Amino acid sequence: MRESRVNSVYLPSVNIPASICISNSMASALADSRIVIMAVPSHVFRSVVEKMAPLVSPDMIFVSATKGIETQTRMRMSQVLVDVLGPVVEPRIAVISGPTFAPEVARGVPTALVVASALESLRVQLQNELSSSRFRLYTNPDIIGVEIGAATKNIIAIAAGVADGLGLGSNAVAALVTRGLAEITRLAVACGGRRETLSGLAGLGDLILTSYGSLSRNRTVGIALGQGRRIDDIIGGMRSVAEGVKTTESAVALARTLKVEMPIAERMYAVLYEGLKVQDAINDLMERKLKEE
């Protein structure tokens, strides 16, 4: 990548600007860094932070762009940062999320997302630092809602893909996405998030993109499941990470602990981890007891 200025595996059509220094040395990458953006898969997030710990300086700002919930602890990524680095870093943690496919961001097409932090001064600082003419950030004080929305929308996107793979039509996908948003909102509120956050870019916006976008890895997994392929074969053939597969396990465990009803997520868990047939999962959802919206 240093020689060619191209990531031939993940972004083959995008030239990496000369102003970006590419390094495989964590010490080199963190030296004199003021803002550290964490964009690694959730299942390795903790191990990366642990390797970073000896290199962290007292004034570093940490921005998580990772969308997931840690399986073993059910922690959000901002909580993992605090757990590893200590409470002293909590005021310097922010998260960014929203409807963002990396190839489109890299090509410079118009994109809008959210930066969330408990401190107004930090989120405004990051808004100014990271925004550009094609990359627009809105601020939000609700880290919990933003992180829960970012993680759990991937589960619903898998379900939407399943409906597409089964050929169930637009009605079914729209119903799954809408009722999925209700599930996401219930979990976010139970965790301490704000309901209105899930109506914004980090909730509804990201859910729409991931459930309908052709570049969505999670939707792609769902389509393959709906077409009858086994999850192990699907994952084995993917280079990129479909965060929703792992997040389904952690999100369902978190929802059960908090006694939050998430029927779509529960059925996706049963499909991914217990061998439930996708058509049976759809039938289960349609035949649930009738209720008020």
C-alpha positions in Angstrom: 0.0 0.0 0.0 2.9 2.4 0.7 4.3 1.8 -2.7 1.1 1.6 -4.8 -1.0 4.1 -2.7 -4.0 1.7 -3.2 -5.7 -0.8 -0.9 -6.0 -3.5 -3.5 -8.2 -5.7 -1.3 -10.8 -3.4 0.2 -10.7 -0.1 -1.8 -9.0 -1.0 -5.2 -10.5 1.9 -7.1 -9.4 4.6 -4.6 -6.0 6.3 -4.6 -4.7 7.0 -1.1 -3.6 10.6 -0.8 0.1 11.3 -0.3 -0.7 13.2 2.9 -1.7 9.9 4.6 1.1 7.9 6.2 0.6 4.2 6.1 2.3 2.2 8.9 2.1 -1.2 10.4 3.8 0.1 13.6 1.4 1.0 16.4 4.1 3.1 18.1 4.7 5.0 14.9 1.0 5.6 14.3 0.3 6.8 17.8 3.5 9.0 18.2 2.4 12.6 18.7 -1.2 11.7 17.8 -3.8 14.0 19.2 -7.0 12.3 17.9 -7.0 8.5 17.6 -9.8 7.0 15.5 -10.6 3.3 16.3 -11.9 1.6 13.2 -11.2 -2.1 13.9 -13.8 -4.9 14.1 -15.5 -5.2 17.5 -14.2 -8.7 18.2 -10.6 -7.5 18.2 -11.3 -4.0 19.6 -10.2 -4.9 23.2 -7.0 -6.6 22.1 -6.0 -3.6 20.0 -6.7 -1.2 22.9 -4.6 -3.4 25.2 -1.7 -3.1 22.8 -2.2 0.6 22.6 -2.3 1.2 26.4 1.4 1.6 27.0 1.6 4.2 24.2 -1.3 6.3 25.2 -0.6 9.9 26.2 -2.7 12.0 28.8 -4.2 14.3 26.2 -5.2 11.8 23.5 -8.8 11.9 22.2 -10.3 8.6 21.3 -13.0 8.3 18.6 -14.7 4.9 18.1 -16.0 4.2 14.6 -16.6 0.5 15.4 -20.1 -0.8 15.2 -20.6 -3.7 17.6 -21.1 -5.0 21.1 -18.4 -7.1 22.8 -19.6 -10.7 23.0 -18.1 -11.7 26.4 -18.9 -8.6 28.4 -21.8 -7.1 26.3 -20.0 -3.8 26.5 -20.2 -1.0 24.0 -16.9 0.0 22.4 -16.7 3.2 24.5 -17.1 1.1 27.6 -14.3 -1.2 26.4 -12.0 1.9 26.1 -12.7 2.9 29.7 -12.4 -0.7 30.9 -8.9 -1.1 29.5 -7.5 2.5 29.8 -9.2 3.5 33.0 -11.9 6.1 33.9 -9.5 8.9 33.4 -10.0 8.7 29.6 -13.8 8.8 29.7 -14.1 12.6 29.1 -11.9 12.2 26.0 -14.0 9.5 24.3 -16.4 10.1 21.4 -18.1 7.8 18.9 -19.0 8.5 15.2 -21.7 6.6 13.3 -24.2 7.0 10.6 -25.1 5.8 7.1 -21.6 5.4 5.7 -20.4 2.9 3.2 -16.6 3.2 3.2 -16.1 3.0 -0.6 -18.5 6.0 -1.0 -16.8 8.0 1.8 -13.4 7.3 0.2 -14.7 8.5 -3.2 -15.7 11.8 -1.6 -19.5 11.5 -2.2 -21.7 13.6 0.1 -22.0 11.8 3.5 -23.6 12.8 6.8 -23.1 11.2 10.2 -23.1 11.9 13.9 -20.4 12.5 16.5 -21.4 11.7 20.0 -19.7 12.6 23.3 -20.8 13.4 26.8 -18.8 16.7 26.6 -20.2 19.4 24.3 -16.8 20.9 23.8 -15.3 17.6 22.6 -18.1 16.9 20.2 -17.9 20.4 18.7 -14.2 20.1 18.4 -14.4 16.8 16.6 -17.2 18.2 14.4 -14.9 21.0 13.3 -11.9 18.7 12.9 -13.5 16.0 10.9 -16.1 17.8 8.8 -15.4 18.7 5.2 -17.3 19.8 2.1 -18.4 16.2 1.5 -18.3 14.8 5.0 -20.9 16.5 7.3 -21.0 15.8 11.0 -23.9 16.5 13.4 -23.3 16.5 17.2 -25.2 14.4 19.7 -24.8 14.0 23.4 -26.1 10.4 23.5 -23.2 8.0 23.2 -25.4 5.1 24.3 -28.1 5.5 21.7 -25.6 6.1 18.9 -23.6 3.0 19.8 -26.6 0.7 20.3 -28.1 1.9 17.0 -24.8 1.4 15.2 -24.5 -2.2 16.5 -28.0 -3.6 16.3 -29.0 -2.2 12.9 -26.7 -4.9 11.4 -29.0 -7.6 12.8 -32.0 -6.1 11.2 -30.1 -5.8 7.9 -29.4 -9.5 8.0 -33.2 -10.1 8.5 -34.0 -7.8 5.6 -31.5 -9.7 3.4 -33.1 -13.0 4.4 -36.5 -11.6 3.2 -34.9 -10.5 -0.1 -33.2 -13.9 -0.5 -36.5 -15.7 0.0 -38.1 -13.4 -2.6 -40.7 -12.1 -0.1 -41.0 -8.7 -1.7 -40.9 -5.1 -0.7 -43.7 -5.3 1.8 -41.9 -7.8 4.0 -38.6 -6.0 4.0 -40.3 -2.7 4.9 -42.1 -4.4 7.7 -38.9 -6.0 9.1 -37.0 -2.7 8.9 -39.8 -0.7 10.6 -40.4 -3.3 13.4 -36.6 -3.7 13.7 -36.3 0.0 14.4 -38.8 -0.5 17.3 -36.6 -3.3 18.7 -33.4 -1.2 18.4 -35.1 1.8 20.1 -36.4 -0.4 23.0 -32.9 -1.7 23.7 -31.2 1.7 23.4 -33.7 3.2 25.9 -33.3 0.2 28.3 -29.5 0.8 28.2 -30.0 4.5 29.0 -30.1 6.0 25.5 -32.5 8.6 24.2 -35.4 7.5 22.0 -35.0 10.5 19.6 -31.4 9.4 18.8 -32.8 6.4 17.0 -34.9 8.6 14.7 -31.7 10.2 13.4 -28.6 9.4 11.3 -27.2 6.9 13.7 -30.5 5.0 14.0 -32.9 5.2 11.2 -30.4 6.6 8.7 -27.9 3.8 9.2 -30.6 1.2 9.4 -32.0 2.2 5.9 -28.5 2.2 4.3 -27.5 -1.2 5.8 -30.9 -2.9 5.1 -31.3 -1.7 1.5 -27.8 -0.7 0.2 -26.1 -3.0 -2.3 -22.7 -2.6 -0.6 -24.1 -3.9 2.8 -22.2 -6.9 4.0 -24.9 -7.8 6.5 -27.6 -7.6 3.9 -25.5 -9.8 1.7 -25.2 -12.4 4.4 -29.0 -12.4 4.9 -29.6 -12.8 1.1 -27.3 -15.8 1.1 -29.1 -17.3 4.1 -32.4 -16.7 2.4 -31.1 -18.6 -0.7 -30.3 -21.6 1.4 -26.6 -21.3 2.1 -25.1 -22.2 5.4 -23.7 -19.4 7.6 -20.3 -21.0 8.0 -19.9 -21.2 4.2 -21.1 -17.6 3.8 -18.6 -16.2 6.3 -15.8 -18.4 5.1 -16.1 -16.8 1.7 -16.0 -13.2 2.9 -13.0 -11.0 3.2 -14.7 -8.3 5.0 -16.4 -8.6 8.5 -20.2 -8.7 8.7 -20.5 -7.3 12.2 -24.1 -8.3 12.6 -23.3 -12.0 12.9 -21.3 -11.6 16.1 -23.4 -8.7 17.3 -26.6 -10.9 17.1 -25.2 -13.1 19.9 -24.2 -10.2 22.2 -27.2 -8.0 21.5 -29.7 -10.9 22.2 -27.8 -11.7 25.4 -28.0 -8.0 26.5 -31.7 -7.8 25.6 -32.4 -10.9 27.7 -30.5 -9.5 30.6 -32.5 -6.3 30.4 -35.8 -8.1 29.7 -36.2 -6.3 26.4 -38.4 -7.9 23.7 -36.5 -8.3 20.4 -38.3 -10.9 18.4 -36.5 -10.3 15.1 -33.1 -10.4 16.7 -34.1 -13.5 18.6 -35.1 -15.3 15.4 -31.9 -14.2 13.7 -30.0 -15.6 16.6 -31.8 -18.9 16.2 -31.0 -19.0 12.5 -27.4 -18.1 13.0 -26.6 -20.2 16.0 -29.3 -22.8 16.6 -30.1 -24.0 13.1 -33.6 -22.6 12.7 -34.6 -22.5 9.0 -35.1 -19.0 7.6 -38.6 -19.7 6.4 -39.6 -20.9 9.9 -38.1 -17.8 11.4 -40.3 -15.6 9.1 -43.4 -17.8 9.9 -42.7 -17.4 13.7 -42.6 -13.6 13.3 -45.8 -13.5 11.3 -47.7 -15.8 13.6 -46.9 -14.0 16.9 -49.8 -12.9 19.0 -51.5 -9.9 17.5 -50.8 -6.6 19.4 -51.1 -2.8 19.2 -48.2 -1.0 17.5 
